[in-house]
Amino acid sequence: MRVTEFLMSVPAIGVSKMHEAMHALEIATAKRLGGLGRLQRERLEQFLHDRAARPTTRKRSRLVVLAGPTAVGKGTVAGYIRDNYPDVLLSVSATTRAPRPGEVDGVNYYFVDDTEFDRLIADGELLEWARVHNAHRYGTPKAPIEKALAAGRSVLLEIDLQGARQVRAAMPQAKLVFLAPPSWEELLRRQAGRGTEDADERERRLATARDEMAAKDEFDELVVNRDVSDAAREVVDLMQISPR
């Protein structure tokens, strides 16, 4: 068995934490357990011992906020969770932007005009809201989240950095998860490959992405989106939810 596979079998160790551990232990990803040297085995044993000795009193949060830079794949990861983890309620945001090809009102977003968005703010119906990329507004309806949490369900909010900060202030029990790209170069490639924005919009979004990447230390957890299913499993693991 490879060391990477062994670490991934340990509860609460996902892809991101596995890579962090391999780097800290100075073990190559191709190494198998039987091929480890004496010092490597000792470091691995000490790592597992230290992890088992950690206090286990910290509770998992049923309210998880997923945020990250533009084009990192937040919507794709959230969609995978919606399709494969039915016990998680994926909050649907309201937005003033127009639907992209394939997006469905009430599933991907509630698409509203500026007048309706103003009403939602005035009536206190949004948990958070923000103007993103100096353009359209996005907000999270409050009632469905409060109802789901009261019923004991787990809730995932897929929102931007500004919204994540507002949720933390309003609901300190929320766990904030930063979804990061494998590299900045990969983020640029994903942004260019979307083809849903013009050149000016792409530049605005990349400027915002630089600020968002700089804020990752504000978050409780970091998940690297190398693979959608792996990233989704790591996010859901924070809720202790089993797949369908």
N, C-alpha and C positions, 0 to 999 in steps of 0.2 A: 504494500500500500504506500502511495506517495504521502509525504508529510502534509501536503496541502489538503488531500482528501481526509486525512486523520483529523486535522484541525477543524475542517468544516463539519465533522461529525460531532464536535463538542457543542453542547447547547449554547445558544446566543453568540456563536462565532459565525459570521457571514463572510462573504468574499472580501469586503473591505478590511475587517478585523483580521482575517487570515493573512492578507498581504502585509498588513502592519506587523503582525507577529513574525512572519518569515523574514522580514527585513531586520527587525530587532534581534532575532535569533541568529542572523547571518547564515541562513540555510537557503540554498538554491531551490527554486520551485520544482526542479526536476528530481530532487532527492527523494529516495524511498526511506522508510523507517529503518530497514535493515542495512542501509548504506551510510548511516550517520556515523560520524566519528565520535570519540569519547566525549570531547568537549561539547559537541553539538547535542548529544543525548542528554548531557547534564543540564545544558541550558533549556532544552525542551522540557525536561522533568521539572526544573525549577519554575518555569513559566506556568505549567499546569498546576503545580503545588500552590503558587502564589494566587492563581486565579480561583482555585477551590477555597482558599482561605479568605477571600474577600467577603465582606458582610453582604447578606442577601436580603436585608430589610428594605432596600429601595423598591418601591412599587412600580410596576409597569403602568404607563398611562393609557387610558382608553381613548384619549384625545391626542392625536398625532398630527402635527403640521408639517407638510412636505413643501419645502421651498428650495430654490436654487436658481442659477442663471438661466437666461433665455436660451432655448434650444437644447437644454441639457436632457430633455426627455421626461419632464415631470408629468405631462399629460399622458404619455405612453405608459409610464410606470403605474400611474393612478388608474388608468384604464385596465391594465392587466390585473390589478388588485380587485377592481370592480367585477371583472369577469370570472376570477378564480377564487376569491375569498368573499363569499356572499354575506358572511357575518359582519363585515366591515361596511359601514355606511360611508360612501364617498360623497362628500358635500358638493353640491352643484352651485357654482358662483353665478352671480349676475354680472353682465358686462354690457357696455355701450358700444362695443365694436361689432362689426358685421360678422356673421358666421363664415368660417372657412369651408372649403369643399368637404363634404362628408359629415360636418358637425350638425347635431340635432338639438333643437331647442328643448330644454328641460332635461337633457341627458348630458351633453357636454357643458352647456351654459344655459342660463336664462338670458336671452338676448332682449334687451330693453332699450328704449330711447332715453335721452337725457332727462326728459320730464319725469318719467317713471323712476329713474334712478334718484333724482332729487327727492321724490316722494318717499322712497325707501329710507333715505337718510333722515329726512324730517320726522318720520314716524318711528325712528329708532329700531328699524327692522333688520339692520345690518350689524353683525358682530364686528366687522372691520371693512374698510374700503380704502381704495387708493387710486390715484391716477398713475398709470404705468407708461413708461417710455414717453412721458410728456404728451400723451395722446389720449387713449381711452381709459374709462374708469372700470374698475372691477370691485366687487364686494361679495361678502359671504352672508347669506340670509341666516338669521339667528335662530328662529323657531325650530327648524328641523334638527339642528344640532342639540339644542336643549332637550327636545323630546326624546331623541335617540339615547343621549347620555342618561336621562332619567329612567329609561327602560333597560339600562344595563348594556347597551350596544357600544361597540367601538366605532369611532368616527375618524375619518381621514380628511384633512383639509389640504387641498393642493392650491397654494397661493403664492404670492410674490413676497419679497423681503419686507416691504413696508407692512403688508398685512400680517406677516408672521410676528413682527414686533408689536403690533396692536393686539393680537391674540394673546401674546405673552403677558401684556399689561392687564388685559381683561380677564384672562383665565390662566393664572400661574401654574395650574396643574398640567397644562398642555406640555407635551414633549415636542421639541423642535428638531426636525431632521433636515440636514442640508444634503441635497442631491448634487453631487459634483461630477464633472466629466473626467474621463481618464487623463486628459491633458487639455491645455488651452487650444492646441492645434486641432484636436478632435472636436472641440466646441465650435471652432470656426468652420470646420468641414460640415458639421451638422447644420449650422446656421445657413451656410450657402446652399446646402442640399434641400432645404425646405421649399424654397421657391415660392413662398407665400407673401413676401414683402418686397417692396422696391428698394433701390440702393439707399435712399435716405432713411427709410425705416430700419433697414439692416444696421446702418451705422448707429442709429439711436439705440437699438437694442444691444449692440455690442458695447457701447459706452456704459449702458446700464449693467451689463453682465460683468464688466470689470469691477464696478462698485459692489455688486452682489458677491462676487468671488472673494473680495476683501473682507466680507462680513461673516465668513463661514465659522469663525471662532465664537460667534455669538450663539451658536446652536449647540444642542445637547449631544447630537449624534451626527456622524458623517457617513454617508453611503455613496460609494462611487458607482456610477451607472455604466459599467462595462457591458453588462448583459441585462436585458429588461427583467427576465424572470428571476435572476439572482438578486437584483436590486429590490424588486417587489417583495421577495421572501425576507430580505433583511428588514425592510420597513415593517412588514406585518409581524415579524418576530418580536418587534418592540411592543406589540399588543398581545402577544401570546395567543394568536389566532391560528387555527388549523386550516389547511386548504380544503377545497371541496373534494 
